[in-house]
Amino acid sequence: MATTEVAPGIVIDDAVQAGKPLIKGTRVPVEVVVGHLAAGDSMATICAEYGVTEQGIRAALGYAARLLGDETVRAVG
């Protein structure tokens, strides 16, 4: 499968990271970036550690927000 852009700045490729959504131009999964932000890491730290840009981080957050916006949650019990 060729690289497919699934959202602005976010791509998937079955041959890279098992097809997980990645920041375009990197091998960095969206989930890694969002996880680091949730843990309190700064954008500057993530950029330095993973070689991504702030624009890439914002693309990852936008993609995550879109996924959550499409999710339906139902209470159980």
C-alpha positions as CSV (number, residue, x, y, z in Angstrom):
1,M,0.0,0.0,0.0
2,A,1.2,3.5,-0.8
3,T,1.3,6.2,1.8
4,T,-2.2,7.7,2.1
5,E,-2.9,11.0,3.7
6,V,-5.9,10.5,6.0
7,A,-6.0,14.0,7.4
8,P,-3.9,17.2,6.9
9,G,-0.4,16.2,7.9
10,I,-1.3,12.7,8.9
11,V,-0.5,9.6,6.8
12,I,-0.8,5.8,7.0
13,D,1.4,3.2,5.3
14,D,1.0,-0.5,6.1
15,A,4.8,-0.9,5.8
16,V,5.5,1.7,8.5
17,Q,4.5,1.2,12.2
18,A,2.0,-1.5,11.2
19,G,-0.2,1.1,9.4
20,K,-0.7,3.4,12.4
21,P,-1.4,7.0,11.7
22,L,1.9,8.9,11.5
23,I,3.0,12.5,11.3
24,K,3.7,13.1,7.6
25,G,7.3,12.8,6.7
26,T,8.2,10.9,9.8
27,R,7.8,7.4,11.4
28,V,6.3,9.0,14.5
29,P,2.8,7.7,15.4
30,V,0.1,10.1,16.4
31,E,-0.5,8.1,19.6
32,V,3.1,8.7,20.7
33,V,2.8,12.4,20.3
34,V,-0.5,12.7,22.1
35,G,0.7,10.4,24.9
36,H,3.7,12.6,25.5
37,L,1.5,15.7,25.6
38,A,-0.8,14.0,28.0
39,A,2.2,13.2,30.2
40,G,3.1,16.8,30.4
41,D,5.9,17.0,27.9
42,S,6.3,20.3,26.1
43,M,6.1,20.7,22.3
44,A,9.7,21.7,22.3
45,T,10.7,18.5,24.1
46,I,8.7,16.3,21.7
47,C,10.2,18.2,18.7
48,A,13.7,17.7,19.9
49,E,13.2,14.0,20.9
50,Y,11.3,12.9,17.8
51,G,12.4,15.3,15.1
52,V,8.9,16.6,14.4
53,T,7.7,20.1,14.0
54,E,5.1,22.0,16.1
55,Q,3.0,22.0,13.0
56,G,3.2,18.2,13.0
57,I,2.2,18.0,16.6
58,R,-0.8,20.2,15.9
59,A,-1.7,17.9,13.0
60,A,-1.6,15.0,15.4
61,L,-3.8,16.8,17.9
62,G,-6.3,17.8,15.2
63,Y,-6.5,14.2,13.9
64,A,-7.0,12.9,17.5
65,A,-9.7,15.5,18.1
66,R,-11.5,14.5,14.8
67,L,-11.5,10.8,15.8
68,L,-12.9,11.6,19.2
69,G,-15.6,13.8,17.6
70,D,-16.7,10.9,15.5
71,E,-16.9,8.5,18.4
72,T,-20.1,7.5,20.0
73,V,-19.9,6.6,23.7
74,R,-22.7,4.7,25.4
75,A,-23.1,4.1,29.1
76,V,-23.2,0.5,30.1
77,G,-25.4,-0.8,32.9
